[in-house]
Amino acid sequence: MGMNPDASEFAGRRVLVSGGTKGLGRATVERFLAGGARVITAARTIKDTIEGVDYVEADLTTAEGGEALAEAAMERLGGIDILAHVVGGSSSPGGGFAALTDEHWLAELNLNLLATVRLDRLLIPQMLERGAGIVVHVTSIQSILPLPESTTGYAAAKAALRTYSKSISKELGSKGVRVNSVSPGWIMTDATADFLKLLQDANGGTIEDARQSVLDALGGIAIGRGAEPEEVADLIAYLASDRAAAIHGAEFIIDGGTVRTV
């Protein structure tokens, strides 16, 4: 459902997509690749690879994994021009806040906040040396519209990422590095199916019951469906392109009208 990209839009650009092997991350890798970019990404286990993409076997929830990816990016590509942080997700159980242990909280923060912070810390300095670079952080509408029965830890971590993104945008804009964030709502991916299965296991009923419970908690989706990964990837690519050269420190919600406040 994505647009037909300009095959030379990102020619000569070096792009790192975190979490780029499935779902939105894979769609983002494909979008930059279609625009002519050189792309590198990482996964704990590399499979179903895309021709032309550089892969690194690394666990981004650890400091060592982030360092391995950053080192590979510098060695193989000679640097990074665009950082697209798509890594994220939740495996915490349902059952409300009391069901979350310290281990659950630390897992949510490592995946949804610290994995991104570490890569920024490792790779933004080389952007500053050149006086140019682009960073896109993928947060979530749950940062402002949490689902308390199922994703408190995830929502809190994404809210922290949202604030972090805004903070570093103030620091980096005058130094040539643009920073923006994309806040998706419901996206139709395998991870969505896994999340619904967790809800079903915690609450009983069917997968459709779990899906409806999420839609009810969100207040519905105005356009009647979730976004396709390619639609969100198009927005990420736009923000990373020269067409968005004047956009900095902004958050873009792409949720089909789920968040209805001004």
Steps between C-alpha positions, in 0.01 A plus 500: 500500500807725500572764238728432205835635624751701303775245440771764547351696792745350750784421261831525682331509842598252767206392714485300821160355584479346846261208528498462123427132444122480536182705512542876482878468519516278194265732310727793592809315377324422172386862461849645538647230279244583230615862523858408422646502851764270644329336799626315806292338773529242776318205651568244770462229237535590134252334263277598206759749382448765232752515218720809519458555875787470748411290803660475843416231752453699821265534795417870522360465851861472617779756492720246322242454226475872436877531485523210253247661265659845523848358435375303200329810360822698519714218358271392216333829403756752623239683706127558530300788352154391617403322821151349492420354840221246454607247764231441763223279623364341813499151647373592846193318631154649529332543834566863585792676666532255791580214262820672384818402683826695500621262230202589280564871549870469422424299186254766379746783566793320338308424181287811462729772637859404572561311174434827319685724745812283475507507119446876499788544744724286281409639156378858532853627580619408149202695361604801708853476363357536147243758607218296346276209589142387547343306787146362507370341820197273483294537818133404538164660563504297819743758634195727528221240487617202711312175540527440876393137497767387259779739406581730791874429483515536121299823508719651771819410311366651177396814688857529624627456142263771381633745760859399429450563127366848563783577739783406267331682211552822695867415546579385148299717262747788490780251434357361177327188631123483452299295749132408472274227633224288351222377727305212344176359622375154412723343231413176323810286569596160640591679825140617523384140475747398772373778726141389454601146589652628826173676580302189417721290728461750784128569470351197326257515210593508133751698296210709372401573861856615568500717187169657592618569855794698363282694256255577779780620727633722221154639432490358148684593179330771296598360160391152605835320470855495623786640294702280268875488577577649159289808577698570816828429319406761239465760776836405651663528158339838437636640827846369408487657154607842374131579451473529878808719543308760704334246731679457832401416856153391390283200577281345231207284606390238247211316660196519273338756729527306826629797702221753474632777721650818357 
